[in-house]
Amino acid sequence: MNRLRRFIPILLLSFSFILWNCDKNSTDPKENIPANVPADVVGNWDAASYIVSNNNNPAEIVDLIQEGYNLYLSIQANGNYSSTFSFPGFPDDTESGTATFINSTVTINPSDEDPFTMAYQLSDSILTFIDTNSTFDFDDDGTDEAATETIFFVRD
């Protein structure tokens, strides 16, 4: 009986530890996005064009690739992605996280930022992302204007 009294607290402590570690009811949206990646999207992609257009003046556009920027994207079958955005003379901006593709939308879930959703299309070997809820400082006055980003990727 004395052995049983020593065993019960250990059993209860172990059971509590197991329950504490099994709590998967996280409120962090980054932990609740499942991977869903079409096979044709998996791979390495280079941005051929990265157009930002002013939502209030659609004639006002900037193509960041023509301005000298580079954007490289790698998407894995498990939903993990990494991207590198670069401009000569400046340090590369790298990002990683998960991407979930549902119907014609993709939710990008960076490891260090809030997730966001945009439209995507895949036609032949061109992957297109369209984000109509973006912002960009078109007139360099320090204030971002509402913008649409359209990125055309070609397979690397």
Steps between C-alpha positions, in 0.01 A plus 500: 500500500789734576636446147162586354491832690833598341384388156166693492656853520746406226217366286289813554795727423575304181136511393486878561816548297357299209174701502690829517716406199205373297310831505459581130226761541732786415355841423805583286370496138847406377470161668157417356562531127532159333728441204320459169728545201414401142778288349541742207582784739782314679844615391721803452367819342655828383293816470497615137282799586389659829246767417362734765206713387330786681141399586389865475687562172545169311716673236764556768706181506847392600666175389749424776682243285561764230626729778770243582340295777511119502256263666564128535243260646531133596186299590521151649235227486448520879395868471826653618634784289797734497547819304782744437433857392812688394616828353861568401691683771262400781485190723266224384163479672428133566178352631368154575176349620212296365271539200153349478325485164119471501304539177638817341650652815826455684554586865858602569597446861845653563682373806540854640191687373123466486355276227338654194293362213509585130385358170720269296491351152712234333503495122755291312825583680394842634395538864321827573428652843254792521464699823236775474543603866856629488654843545789681331649850515469602135602865544776453762322729748527250786132403479391171347210499258259209445648270238469171314804277466515257209800269492569276200736212582667268251635161596870508582 
